[in-house]
Amino acid sequence: MMRKIAPHLLWIGFLAALSTPAFAEPRTISWAPVTTYTDGIPIEAGRTVTYSAYWTTDPGLSPVSLHSIGTSLAATSTTFDPDVQGMTRGGTVYFTAKAVLSTGEASALSPAYSWVVPLGTSPPPPTPPPLRTPGAPTGGRIIKK
């Protein structure tokens, strides 16, 4: 029987901006951890999950358009600077992520989460709705072999 990773990468959210020195504006992107397969069975002991986070200006998340924010991340968040990443101020970017088990099995990309890059230092964007919203679309999955 095949099991799939639970869709915990449904929504990607942002945390408050850190104190910023002049010209820098680090932001933090975070997501819920993947701990179970879609059938609700926990990922087996000894298997670890890492994450890769990306951004793009393509709402369709074309693989050739993805820019890495972080790969092989053990944590469920990473910090980035929009200017260092090359994000256009005032433009819309789309974030996505995927989970990878220590066995090499990888999920599909999570659905895109859009964000308008602030023109200057400003409050962070609002937090997205809870992950388990009834009727929400499914996110990335890992198929257990």
GIZIQUI-V153490 format. One record per run of one state. SS is the DSSP state (H for helix, E for strand, C for the rest). FROM is the first residue (numbers start at 1). LEN is the number of residues. If there is no record, write none. Layout:
ss={SS	SS}
from={FROM	FROM}
len={LEN	LEN}
//
This chain:
ss={C	E	C	E	C	E	C	E	C	E	C	E	C	H	C	E	C	E	H	C	E	C	E	C	E	C	E	C}
from={1	4	6	13	16	26	31	36	38	42	43	49	57	63	66	67	74	77	82	86	92	102	106	107	113	117	143	144}
len={3	2	7	3	10	5	5	2	4	1	6	8	6	3	1	7	3	5	4	6	10	4	1	6	4	26	1	2}
//
